Amino acid sequence: MGKQMLWLQDDAQPVTCTEKLRVLEENWEELHSVVQDAFEDAVLMGVSEQDMRQKLTDLIAGLVSPKVGHAA
């Protein structure tokens, strides 16, 4: 997917651990692939692109933080 992303910690410092960066990048690539496939399937089945984008945005907004136990 191109160049490596910058992953920031809560204190705005970048994550520098090589193993953590490897896991983050692998997860990001897998997530991108799954979301892209779901988006394409929905649009090809007649769902409006705008509606699907909103549903994906809502999904992300509703993720539960493991730090606080509720949606961000």
N, CA and C of each residue as an Amber inpcrd file, in Angstrom:
protein
   216
   0.8150000  -1.2050000   0.0000000   0.0000000   0.0000000   0.0000000
   0.8570000   1.2670000   0.0000000   2.1220000   1.1520000  -0.1940000
   2.9240000   2.3580000  -0.2580000   3.8130000   2.5400000   0.9530000
   4.0830000   3.8080000   1.2560000   5.0140000   4.0860000   2.3510000
   4.3970000   3.7850000   3.7120000   5.2750000   3.5680000   4.6760000
   4.8470000   3.2190000   6.0250000   4.1560000   4.4070000   6.6940000
   3.0790000   4.1190000   7.4130000   2.3280000   5.1560000   8.1180000
   3.0380000   5.5350000   9.4070000   2.7740000   6.7460000   9.8640000
   3.2480000   7.2130000  11.1620000   2.1480000   6.9080000  12.1710000
   2.4840000   6.1320000  13.1940000   1.5350000   5.7450000  14.2330000
   1.8740000   6.5290000  15.4940000   0.9290000   7.3230000  15.9840000
   1.1730000   8.1720000  17.1500000   0.5900000   7.5680000  18.4150000
   1.3110000   7.7410000  19.5110000   0.8590000   7.3320000  20.8360000
   0.0210000   8.4610000  21.4460000  -0.5610000   8.2180000  22.6160000
  -1.3820000   9.2360000  23.2840000  -0.6180000  10.5270000  23.5550000
   0.6950000  10.4180000  23.7410000   1.4990000  11.6170000  24.0200000
   2.0190000  12.2770000  22.7390000   1.4950000  11.8600000  21.5880000
   1.8330000  12.3920000  20.2630000   3.2190000  11.9760000  19.7730000
   3.8770000  11.0990000  20.5130000   5.1680000  10.5690000  20.0760000
   4.9250000   9.3630000  19.1630000   5.7660000   9.1710000  18.1620000
   5.5630000   8.0350000  17.2550000   5.9100000   6.6990000  17.9040000
   5.1900000   5.6770000  17.5020000   5.5290000   4.3140000  17.8900000
   6.8120000   3.9660000  17.1290000   7.8120000   3.4470000  17.8340000
   9.0920000   3.1440000  17.1910000   9.4830000   1.6770000  17.2730000
   8.7950000   0.8960000  18.0740000   9.1060000  -0.5290000  18.2150000
   8.8440000  -1.2400000  16.8780000   9.8630000  -1.8870000  16.3590000
   9.7710000  -2.5490000  15.0550000   8.6580000  -3.5880000  15.0140000
   8.5360000  -4.3950000  16.0560000   7.5010000  -5.4320000  16.0810000
   6.1000000  -4.8190000  16.1200000   5.9220000  -3.7780000  16.9160000
   4.6200000  -3.1020000  16.9620000   4.2810000  -2.5060000  15.6030000
   5.2620000  -1.8880000  14.9610000   5.0380000  -1.2900000  13.6390000
   4.6630000  -2.3550000  12.6130000   5.3030000  -3.5160000  12.6960000
   4.9850000  -4.6070000  11.7790000   3.5380000  -5.0510000  11.9560000
   3.1140000  -5.2380000  13.2100000   1.7330000  -5.6670000  13.4880000
   0.7360000  -4.5990000  13.0410000   1.0150000  -3.3430000  13.3450000
   0.1210000  -2.2580000  12.9410000  -0.0380000  -2.2090000  11.4270000
   1.0540000  -2.3240000  10.7050000   0.9970000  -2.2840000   9.2340000
   0.2490000  -3.4850000   8.6650000   0.5040000  -4.6710000   9.2150000
  -0.2210000  -5.8620000   8.7540000  -1.7180000  -5.7160000   9.0110000
  -2.0850000  -5.2520000  10.2040000  -3.4970000  -5.0550000  10.5310000
  -4.1340000  -4.0340000   9.5870000  -3.4090000  -2.9370000   9.3270000
  -3.9430000  -1.8770000   8.4650000  -4.1820000  -2.4030000   7.0490000
  -3.2340000  -3.1560000   6.5120000  -3.3900000  -3.7080000   5.1650000
  -4.5700000  -4.6740000   5.1020000  -4.7030000  -5.5300000   6.1200000
  -5.8180000  -6.4640000   6.1640000  -7.1510000  -5.7290000   6.2800000
  -7.2010000  -4.7360000   7.1480000  -8.4190000  -3.9390000   7.3190000
  -8.7980000  -3.2420000   6.0180000  -7.8280000  -2.6410000   5.3700000
  -8.0870000  -1.9510000   4.1030000  -8.6850000  -2.9000000   3.0770000
  -8.1210000  -4.0930000   2.9820000  -8.6000000  -5.0730000   2.0150000
 -10.0360000  -5.4980000   2.3090000 -10.3360000  -5.7870000   3.5660000
 -11.6840000  -6.2280000   3.9470000 -12.7060000  -5.1110000   3.7130000
 -12.3580000  -3.8870000   4.1160000 -13.2850000  -2.7620000   3.9480000
 -13.5000000  -2.4660000   2.4590000 -12.4180000  -2.5070000   1.6790000
 -12.5460000  -2.2700000   0.2350000 -13.4650000  -3.3050000  -0.4030000
 -13.2670000  -4.5660000  -0.0450000 -14.1150000  -5.6320000  -0.5960000
 -15.5800000  -5.4320000  -0.2110000 -15.8430000  -5.0990000   1.0520000
 -17.2180000  -4.8860000   1.5090000 -17.8480000  -3.6880000   0.7980000
 -17.0610000  -2.6310000   0.6250000 -17.5470000  -1.4340000  -0.0680000
 -17.9110000  -1.7730000  -1.5150000 -17.0090000  -2.4550000  -2.2040000
 -17.2620000  -2.8170000  -3.6040000 -18.4850000  -3.7220000  -3.7230000
 -18.5980000  -4.7270000  -2.8460000 -19.7570000  -5.6200000  -2.8830000
 -21.0500000  -4.8370000  -2.7210000 -21.0840000  -3.9530000  -1.7330000
 -22.3060000  -3.1880000  -1.4710000 -22.6910000  -2.3290000  -2.6720000
 -21.7080000  -1.6230000  -3.2300000 -21.9970000  -0.7430000  -4.3690000
 -22.4510000  -1.5670000  -5.5760000 -21.7890000  -2.6940000  -5.8220000
 -22.1810000  -3.5380000  -6.9570000 -23.5460000  -4.1740000  -6.7630000
 -24.0040000  -4.2820000  -5.5030000 -25.3420000  -4.8200000  -5.2340000
 -26.3920000  -3.7200000  -5.1670000 -26.0010000  -2.4910000  -5.4850000
 -26.9670000  -1.4150000  -5.5990000 -27.0220000  -0.4350000  -4.4480000
 -26.2060000  -0.6150000  -3.4130000 -26.1770000   0.3360000  -2.3030000
 -25.5000000   1.6200000  -2.7860000 -26.0400000   2.7600000  -2.4050000
 -25.4190000   4.0150000  -2.8130000 -24.0540000   4.1470000  -2.1500000
 -23.0850000   4.6750000  -2.9200000 -21.7480000   4.8750000  -2.3670000
 -21.8020000   5.7650000  -1.1310000 -22.5970000   6.8230000  -1.1940000
 -22.6980000   7.7560000  -0.0650000 -23.2420000   7.0400000   1.1760000
 -24.2600000   6.2150000   0.9960000 -24.8360000   5.4890000   2.1330000
 -23.8190000   4.5100000   2.7240000 -23.0920000   3.7970000   1.8670000
 -22.1110000   2.8330000   2.3710000 -20.9820000   3.5560000   3.0950000
 -20.5150000   4.6750000   2.5660000 -19.4600000   5.4440000   3.2370000
 -19.9330000   5.9100000   4.6190000 -21.1990000   6.3210000   4.7110000
 -21.7360000   6.7700000   5.9970000 -21.8080000   5.6030000   6.9780000
 -22.2210000   4.4360000   6.4910000 -22.2860000   3.2590000   7.3580000
 -20.8950000   2.8890000   7.8700000 -19.8890000   2.9720000   7.0170000
 -18.5180000   2.6750000   7.4410000 -18.0210000   3.7130000   8.4430000
 -18.3440000   4.9720000   8.2130000 -17.9720000   6.0380000   9.1550000
 -18.6220000   5.7900000  10.5110000 -19.9060000   5.4290000  10.5000000
 -20.6210000   5.1350000  11.7460000 -20.0070000   3.9270000  12.4660000
 -19.5980000   2.9310000  11.6960000 -18.9660000   1.7520000  12.2760000
 -17.6980000   2.1470000  13.0270000 -16.8700000   2.9490000  12.4100000
 -15.6160000   3.3900000  13.0400000 -15.9180000   4.2430000  14.2790000
 -16.8700000   5.1400000  14.1580000 -17.2170000   6.0130000  15.2840000
 -17.7290000   5.2170000  16.4810000 -18.2850000   4.0470000  16.2350000
 -18.8440000   3.2440000  17.3080000 -17.8930000   2.2180000  17.9120000
 -16.6450000   2.2100000  17.4670000 -15.6950000   1.2470000  18.0260000
 -15.4980000   1.4900000  19.5150000 -15.3630000   0.4140000  20.2560000
 -15.1890000   0.4800000  21.7080000 -13.7000000   0.4800000  22.0350000
 -13.2700000   1.4320000  22.8460000 -11.8700000   1.5180000  23.2570000
 -11.5800000   0.4910000  24.3460000 -10.4790000  -0.2470000  24.2240000
 -10.1350000  -1.1870000  25.2840000  -9.6480000  -0.4690000  26.5300000
  -9.3440000   0.8140000  26.4420000  -8.8800000   1.5850000  27.5900000
 -10.0220000   2.0220000  28.4960000 -11.1600000   2.3670000  27.9110000
 -12.2520000   2.9120000  28.7010000 -13.5230000   2.0720000  28.6670000
 -13.6000000   1.1110000  27.7440000 -14.7460000   0.2270000  27.6990000
 -15.9880000   0.7990000  27.0780000 -15.8550000   1.8920000  26.3390000
 -17.0100000   2.4420000  25.6300000 -16.5470000   3.1240000  24.3460000
 -17.5070000   3.4810000  23.5010000 -17.1800000   4.1190000  22.2360000
 -16.4510000   5.4440000  22.4720000 -15.5480000   5.7360000  21.5750000
 -14.7740000   6.9840000  21.6930000 -15.6330000   8.2010000  21.4620000
